[in-house]
Amino acid sequence: VTDATLIDGKAIANEVVEEIGQQVRELVAAGQPIPGLAVVLVGEDPASQVYVRNKLLKCQQAGIVSREYRLPVETMESDLLGLLVDLNDDPDVHGILVQLPLPKHIDEQKVLQAIAPEKDVDGFHPENLGRLLVGAPDALVPCTPLGCLIMLRRTLGDALAGKHVVVVGRSNIVGKPAALLALQQHCTVTMVHSRSENIEALCRQADVLIVAVGRPELVRADWVKPGAVVLDVGINRVERDGKAKLVGDVAFDEVAPIASAITPVPGGVGPMTIACLLRNTLQAYQRQQR
Ligand code: NDP
């Protein structure tokens, strides 16, 4: 794989974090309050703990004050909702993020809907998803698809318009918003999922393939049109040669030689997701200062 084909999400993310940091420094120098993010983690899921740690570290790097709320796995839904009421009312908190997945006894939709839409930096509140649907400028857009879009804009520029984008996966947090964003960019969009017929043939038509499934190396070389741009959202922990390893939903080694550009796992979509969280936090802050 040459440098030209590798979409270096880590490097792009560092640039975004740097930019946000600069803007935060200017705000603070001008006497404005410091942007604040509250991160709520319920339970001890090891992957979630890593994600939360990385998010908090990046906040620090950008000068955003972050507060972590770690709640035990047996936390009652009503207690979590109570915490969200407090955070919604707290003027020092401009962004609120509840790390998913939540324990089974807690209703995820109920919790996401309890976050004030203007503080909903994950963009999972139906109000923000609705704003995204109608193309309202003040939508807080889910971080992972937003990161995908930024990478696509940097890779293809204005040539993104008119391209056939195939999104594999239809979750509310990745697949659906990724398709809406691509549509907004004037792409032709196809969504496929576990019930799709002829999924390989559909993927092979893609100029841009966005894969968010959660199945290690599902997408093989013969699913990909030569010259396609491939964004691999998947993060799968697998064991290879007795060692734990992270792999994407795309078989990188065989797809990279035929793609015109591809994101690696790790170091692709993951860091961009966190950079976009900071971007959303600053956007939420600016909206609340007005
Ligand atoms: P979900 O499990 O919510 O959704 C997975 C989607 O993939 C579903 O729509 C499902 O279809 C579809 N699917 C499952 N199996 C197949 C198959 N064999 N063929 C076609 N489609 C299939 O996952 P998420 O969207 O939350 O996450 C997807 C992946 O992205 C995971 O690996 C996750 O870890 C990763 N991720 C990475 C992030 C990052 O920052 N890089 C952030 C968020 C997620 P159906 O609807 O029919 O069940």
Residues whose N, C-alpha, C, O or C-beta is under 5 A from the ligand:
A	BS01	NDP	T144 G169 R170 S171 V174 G175 V192 H193 S194 R195 A212 V213 G214 V233 G234 I235 N236 V269 G270 T273
